[in-house]
Amino acid sequence: MTKPARVLYVDGDLAFALLVQQRLTQAGFQVDHAADAATGLRLVDAAAYDVVLVDHAVPGMDGLAMLRELQTRLHAPAVVLIAEAGNTALAAAALKAGATDYMLKDAGDSYLMLLEAVVDKTARQQRLLRETEQRLHFLAHFDALTGLPNRELFGEHLRQALECAGRHSREVALLSVDLDRFKAVNDSLGYGAGDDLLRQVAQRIRHILGEHRCADADMLARLGGDEFAVILENPSGREAVTEAAKKIVTALASSLRVNDQEVFISPSIGVAFFPRDAGDAEGLIRCADAAMHHAKNCGRNNYQFYTPALRGDARRRMDLDTALRYALEKQQLVLHYQPQYDLTSHRMAGVEALLRWRHPEWGVVSPVEFVPMLEDSGLILAVGEWVLRAALNQLRRWLDMGLPPLRMAVNLSTRQCTPDLLQLVDRALALSNLDGAFLELEITEGTLIQNVDAVFQLLSDLRARHVRVAVDDFGTGYSSMSYLRHLPIDSLKIDRSFVLQMHLEKESAAIVKAIITLAQSLGLRVVAEGVEMEGQLQLLREFGCDEVQGHYLGRPLLPDELAQQLAVQKNAKSARA
């Protein structure tokens, strides 16, 4: 049974407060009263309220000041500010300060009825926000498919484990577990069967580790795809780790039942030790991965320990880093453009500029490999400026060809989000002779919450230039919608990890639907990325998503290829006219 919504009414007028308390209690709410601001703040700190009603004339602190104080709480409640009739000028200030709603005080029954309706609506929205945020927090740290810790939580735990081990002169073993020929299962039996197999594999490894160690400090995580990782803290020697690896191989040797079929799967396992093989988390992961690839090269279905002879991956990274420093100068960096389609008009509404590196010897280097290098080296500032100018110049060329206008989305790194960005944007817009409304900058959640005041000012200055801002990879960070509604942003991009399973899992679909509903209630446009299948597209259309992008609708294209698609779209419109 759902608990009644909890409401706090803060007002020094005791007679009126009793009237409000009785009315809301009769309506089924759990209502507390505070006669002054200090008491109200103490109650909010001690309990979780869905809605706080604050009288502007509350003793001890004016209503706006209390509202601002409430906004500093980690889990801020929804706040409705109440003022004396005729004080309409306060409404704008209240809403700007973060109030969910605003009402003018009146002792009449119609006012109490309206107050009851406002509280009911606000409480429902606040509960939906909290439930969605809790689920997003879970999905940010745990794998929705297996329930195991995901890469983010794994990374945090590994760093903490190494810090603790370093202080106490202990070892940590890392096992990188990759399933052999998993792709063949997906190709032959379908992705649903592959997901079922992954769940069973996770269950078997979890059971083995529970039997082997039974230590709370150990962790099994799914890093993505068919990659798992095991952290063993303070193992009792190499033999104990060998035994754990053997048991995982043995446990997966038995067949699995998938879609009423018998399926065999095997693991390749790489093992590395801290501090023997590496002195930090990133190095330890590289060593374990190198050992895992060595296990695959040794015939699969086995485990291998890291040795210095396996440093080829480290050498490749060094070679890539050196070559990357000359990539821009040698014109090896290019932009591809992935279409974003409006689900109402079925027309291309915008494109996202995606950076690619074409090396003369190595071919196309994955952005997953080289973009982190750009960040680490600081080259991202020069490359980021080139990307912005090149993307806007390309848009100008399309417009000069008479093609339909588009929104150009460009990704920003955290290092670019400084006041210097404004000058960069001004120069790029001036050189391309474009209005700011043609540009949309995509910023990740993590960047938004690093420095709230600075980011708010930066976004406000961008909005003054008519530049739109999208929150990229929404759901993978730590922000909340109640926080985002106070920022000058225009849209949310639902991360592909939420979209991938939504046509197969009701829970994933429910989360996506909730994000769309809540975002649109805050006046934000919603773009779903990573649409790979018709079933995903149909659900997004049903949920009222504004725009979509993904390989199912259109892969990233070279400028001439995209121009051809725009021309087709333009001609089709002319034919209909």
Buried (B, 14 or more C-beta within 10 A) or exposed (E): EEEBBBBBBBBBBEEBBEEBBEBBEEBEBBBBBBBBBBBBBEBBEEEEBBBBBBBBBBBBBBBBBBBEBBBEEEEBBBBBBBBEEEBEEBBEBBEEBBBBBBBBBBEEEEBBEBBBEBBBBBBEBBBBBBEBBEBBBBBBBBBBBBEBBBBBBBBEBBBBBBEBBBEEEBBBBBBBBBBBEBEEBBEEBBBBBBBBBBBBBBBBBBEBBEEBBEEEBBBBBBBEEBBBBBBBBBBEEBEBBBBBBBBBBEBBEEEBEBEEEEBEBBBBBBBBBBBBBBEBBEBBBBBBBBBBBBBBEEEBBBBBBBEEEBBEEBEEBEEBBEBBEEBBEEEBBBBBBBBBBBBEEEBBBBBBBBBBBEBEEEEEBEEEBBBEBBBEEEBBBEBBBBBBBBBBBBBBEBBEEEBBEBBBBBBBBBBBBEEEBBEBBEEBBEEBEBEBEBBBBBBBBBBBBEBEEEBBEBBEBBBEBEBBBBBBBBBBBBBBBBBBBBBBBBBBBBBBBBBBBBBBBEEBBBBBBBBBBBBBEBEBBBBBBBBBBEBBBEBBEEBEBBBBBBEBBBEBBEBEEBBEBBBEBBEEEEEEE
